[in-house]
Amino acid sequence: MYAIVEIAGQQFKVAKDQKVYVHRLQEDEGKKVTFDSVLLIEDGSDITIGAPAIDGAAVEAKVVQHLKGDKVIVFKKKRRKGYRKKNGHRQYLTELVINSIIATGAKKAVKKEEPKKTAPIAADKAKTKDAPVDVSVASKPKVEREAVKKTISKEADDAAKKPAAETGKAKKEVEVSENLVTRAEHRAEEQNIEVNVDKLLHSIGTATKAEADDLKEINGIGPVYEKKLNNIGIYTYAQISKLKAADKDELSALEGITREKIEAEEWVKQAKDLLNKK
């Protein structure tokens, strides 16, 4: 015989004479405690389930001692920040011995059957009473009829949207490059970066986030620098491979990035090599 009982906010599977370690309780050592939040009781082939707890059921236990658990090391570190912190923790626990499981008066939970949902036939008939009926569709099975209706509806929507899509296609193509530069400038303004994004991207070309390469493959560019470059619209090896002296000076406005760093670590050469390997 065993039971599932809630003790100090945790659920335990317990049996008679079993030792259990739980979060520290207020009772003194040697005292007897009773827990009435019993969720399940198993007695041979007879299983009683609570909803959520079983009425009249309880688990009696004795407080053996109060103690501390094993030490747990908590270590925190922040990369490239010089931050390290190490702490030890020992959880306050209470040792219990289960004296008995009381199932007297327990009521078995009876699962209620949900009423079956019926299709609103009358409402459907009222809605479709005045609607024109396609004989070729109505003569088909229900599944096929639904599929045909969806196909007809989709074709009608596509036909309505097609002229508008063709009309605005040329306009969207013209606005794409302008939007790329505008979004990059907004990101730069939000981070107080004094970079002439329009001039820079005009020199090295524009790219979208969907075309982004893994700039961390270039030695000297980590996750932080990659994010800064992305924020001003630099996503690809091709853009970095086109950096000129003036462009490097523009990038010097980014914190931590200098023209000397770009040239010493050969970002342009590395980008060209990676571009050839693609």
N, C-alpha and C positions, 0 to 999 in steps of 0.2 A: 504493500500500500504506500502510495506517495501522494504528495500534493504540490501544487504550484501556488506559492504565497508571496505577497508583496510585503517586504520589510525595508523600512527606511528608504523608500523610493526605488527599490530594486526588486526584481522577481527572482525567486529561488525555487528549485525543485528539491523538496526535502522529504525525508523519511524518518521514522522513529530511531532515536539514538544516534542520529547523524550530527556531526559538527559543522557549523556554518559560521563564516566570518562575514559580518555586515558592517556598514558604516556605524560609527560610534553612537550608542544609545545612551539615554540619560539615566537608566536604571542602574542601581548599585550591583556590585558583584555578588552572586549568590541569590539574587532575586529571581522570581518567576515572572515571565511576561506572556501575554496572549496576543496573537495576531489574528484578527477576524477578516482580513482582506484575502480570502482564499479564492483563487480563480479557477482551480481545477482539482478534483480528487479522483484518483484511480484506485479501485479496490478489486483486483482480479480482472474480470471482464466487464465490470460495472464502472463506467466513467461518467462523472457528473461535471458539467461545465457551467460556470457562473455567467451572469449577464449584467455587469462584469464580474461581481463577486457572488459567492454562493451563500444564500441565507442560512443562518444557523451553524455554519461551519467555522472552525477555528483551529489554529495551531498553537500549542503550548510549548514554551521553551524555557530554559534556565540560563541566566547570564553567568558564564564561567569566569571570564576575565576581560579586562580592557587592555588593549595592547596597540602597538604600532606595526604597520605592514613593512615590507621590505623597502629599502631605499630605491627611489627612482631618480635617475639623473636627468635634469632638464637643461639642455644646452642650446643656446641661441647664438646665431652668427649672421651678420650682414656683410655680404660680399663687397669688397673694395671700400668698406667704410671703417675698418679697424674696430668693429664692434663685436665683442665676444662676451657672453655671460653664461656662467655655469652655476646651477643651483641643484640642491638635493631636496627630495621631498619624501616624507614617510607618512602615509595615510593613517589616521586614527581609526581603529577598528574595535569591534566587540565580538568575542567568541561566544557562540550560543550552542547549546545542546538541545535537540528537539526531544521533548518528553512524550508528546502524543499528538495525534491528528484526530480532531473531533469532527465527525461527519453527521452526528445526530441532528435531525431536523433539516438536513440539507434538502433543498428542492431542486429537482432536475430542471434544467432550462429546456423549454420546448420551442423549437424553431417554428416561427409562424410562416406560413406559405403566403407569398405575395399574390394578389389577384392578377390573373392574366390580363394583359392589355389587349383590348379589341380595337380593330381598325375602325375609325369613324366613317363607316360606309355611308350613312345618311348625309353627313356633311360633304363628303366627296361628290355624291350624286347631285347635291344642291349646287355645288360650285361648277360642275361640268354640265349642268342641265341645258344652259343656253349656248354652250361652246360648240363650234363646228366639229364634227367627228370625221376623221380620216378612216375610211373603210379598210384600207390596206393595213393601217396600223392597228385598228381595233380587232381585226381578225387574228392577230398574232398573240402568242402567250404573253403573260404579264411582264416577265423579265425582258423579253425582246421589245415589247412596247415601250418600256421605260428607256431602253437603250436608244431606240429610234427617236424618241422625244428629245433626249439629251443631244443627240447628233444634230437634229433639226435646229434646236435652240442655239447650239454652238456655231453652226454655219451662219445663222442669221446675225449673231453678234459679230462674227468675223467680217461679214459683208458690210455691216454698219461702220466698223472701225477702220476698214481698209483705206477708204479715201482720205480720212483724217491722218492715218499713218503715213501715206505717200506724200501728203502735202507738207507735213512737218519733218520729213526725213532729212531734207537738205539743210533745214534750219538747225536741227540738232547736231549735224556733223560740223557745222560752222562754230557752234557754241561749245563743243567738247573741250578744245584746247584752252579757250578763255576760262571755262569753269575750273579746269585743273589748276591754272595759275591763280585764280581768285581764291579757291579753297586753300592752296598752299600759303597764300599771303595772310589769310585769316588765321591759320594755325600759327604762323610766325608772330603775328600781332598779339595773339593770346599769351604766348610765352615770352613776350618782350624781346624778340630777337630782331636785331637791326640788320637784316639781310635784304638786299634788293632781289627779291624772289623772281620778279618779272625778268630782270636782266640776266640772272643766273640761269633760269630755265630756258630762256631764249638762246643762251649760249650752248647749253649741254643737252637740250631737248626735254620734253615732258614725258611722263610715264604715269600709269595708273597703279593703284594698289594691287589689282589683279595680275599685273605683269611683274610684281616685285620679285627680286632675287634675294638670296640670303647674304646680305652684306657682311654678316659676321664671318664669312669665309675669307674676307680680306684681313690680313694681320694688322692689328691696330684699331679695328672697328669691333667694339663689343655691343651688347644689347642696348646700352645707354646711347652710344653714338649712333647706332642704327636707328633708334627711335627719333633722335634729333634730326637726322638726315631725312627720314620719312616725313617728319612734320613740315619740312619745307619743300616736299615734292620730289626728293631724290630716292628712287626705289631700285634702280637697276645698275648692273655692272657697266652697261653701255654709257649711262650718264656720267659715272665716275671716270671712265676711260677718256672722256672728252674734256676733263677739267683743264683749264689753262691757268696761267699765272694770276690773271684778274679774278677768275672764279675761286681760286684758292684763297685770295685775299678776302673775298666776300664770305667764304665759309669760316674765316677766322673770327667772325662775329659770334659764332656758336661757342658756348662755354666748353673749354677743354680742347677745342680743335684749332690748330694753327697751321699756317702755310708751311712752316718748318716741319711740323709733324707729318703732314701729308707727303712732303717730298722725301723726308728721311725714311719713312716706312713704305715709300713707293706705292701709294694707293693706285695711281694711274696704271702702272705696269702690272700690278697684281690683277686689276680689273680687266685689263686686256687679255691676260693669260686665262683668267676664268671665263671670259667671253669666248675665247677660242675653243675651250674644252666643252662648251655647251652643245 
